[in-house]
Amino acid sequence: MKIKLLAIGKTDDKHLQNLIDNYQKRLKHYINFQIEIIPDIKNVKNLSETQQKEKEGELILKKITTFDQLVLLDENGKDFTSVAFSKHLQKKMNAGIRQLVLVIGGPYGFSQEVYKKASGKISLSKMTFSHQMIRLFAVEQIYRAFTILRNEPYHHQ
């Protein structure tokens, strides 16, 4: 299985980007993982929230193939502990999924078309974080999940 993290807009903070790069590098020891950035939409001031979500949704759906399983990182998604998330990833790998695509949407969430295409939603927290920070949290939790699955000492219980 491959894992791809799709995100809208680039990470402006070089310190955050360095941390993301660090975990992305660590993940290469466990799984084929990549982050793909969808550029920010231009002239958003002229768009309503719904129009912005629809435009972002079109860009997201262009990146999805018929073999991908789409899971949204969404505040209304399923809550996991780190151990439960690692078991969830193991089930996905056991199911023979070619590519799991986790998506971080724009500032207003996802369009209805993206919600319809998704096979699930995961919440990283009930709190609100910047989209840039969520990238770091997502990559770190994926890394943590693989260290848990391998019984490595990164995660403490």
N, C-alpha and C positions, 0 to 999 in steps of 0.2 A: 504494500500500500504506500502511496505517496500522500503527503499532506501539503496543502497550499493554503496560505493565509492571504486573502485578498483584502485590501484596505483602500479607502478613498483618501487621496491627498498624501503628500509627502510629509515626513517627519522633519520639522524645522529645528528641533533641539538636538545639537550634535552629541550631547551627553546621553540623551535617551537613545539616539541612533547607535551609539557605541555599545550600549548595553544590549540592545536588540541584536546587533551584529554578533556580540559575544555568545548569546544563547543560540542564535542561528548556527554559528560555527560548531557549538557543542552538539547540537542536534544531528549533525552529519554523521556522528558515530552510531546513531540509532535508526534513522529513517531518512528517506529522500524528502527533504523539506525545503520549501521555497516561500518567499514573500513576494507578492506581486502588487504593485502600487497602481491604482487607477488615478490618473491626474484629476485634480480639482476641476469642477465645472466653472467655466468662465461666466462672467456677468450674472452671478447669482442674485445680485440686488434687484434685478428685473424679474426674478422668478418667485412664485409663491412656494411655500414649503412643499406642497404636493407636486408642483412642477419640478422642483429640485430633486425630490425623491424619485420621481419617474425618470428623469434624465440619468441619475446615478444608477437606478435599477436597470435601465437599458445597457449601460456600460458593464454592470456586474454580470448580467445574463449573457452578454457576448463572450465572457471569459469562461463560461460553464459548458462542458461537453455532456453528451448523453451518458457517459460513463462515470461522471462525477457525482458524488453525494454532497449536496449543499447543506451546510449547517450555519445558521446565523448566530453571531454573538449579539445577543439582544437582552435588554434589561428584564424582559418578561419571559426569558427562557428558563430552562431547567437548572436548578442549583445543584452543584456537585461539590463534595469534598475533593481534595486532591487525589486521595486513594480511589474514590468512586469514579473520578474522571479517568484515571489510569485504566480501570477495569472497563470503562466505556470505550476507550480507544482500543483496548485488547479485543473487545467484541467486534468492533469495526474491522480490525485486521483479520480476525477469524472468519468474518463474513465474506472475505474476498473482494472487498471494495478496492477498485483500482486507485481512485484518488478521493480523499476527503478534502473538501474545500470549506474552510472556515472564513466567514466574511464579517468584516467590521464596516458598517455602513457610514453614511455621512452624518452630519449633525442632527438630522431629523429622523433618522432611522431608515427603514426600507419601504419601497413601493409595494403595493399589493401584489404585483406580478412576482416580485422576488419572494415574498412570503408564500405564495402559491407553489413556487418551484422548490422551496426548501423542504428538506425532510426532517428538520428539527431546529430547535433554538436552545442555546446555552447562555446562561447568565454567569458572568464572572463576579458580579456583585450587585446588590440592590442600590449601591451608591452610584453616583454619576462621576465618571472620569473623562478626561480628554481622550479623543480618539487616538492621539499619539501615545498616551500612557497605556491604553488598552492593548496596543500592539505588543508592548513590553510584557504586560501581564499574561497575554495569551501565549507568547513564545516561551516565557518562563514556565508556565503551567504545563505546556506540552513537554518541555524538557524534564520537568519534575515527574510527569507521568511515566516517562520512559525509565527514569532512574528508579522509580518505585517498582515498575515491572521487572527490572533487572536486580532488584534487591540491593541497590547501591546506596551508599550512606548519605546522599544529598538530602533526602527527606527524613525528618525526625517525627516520631509519633509519641 
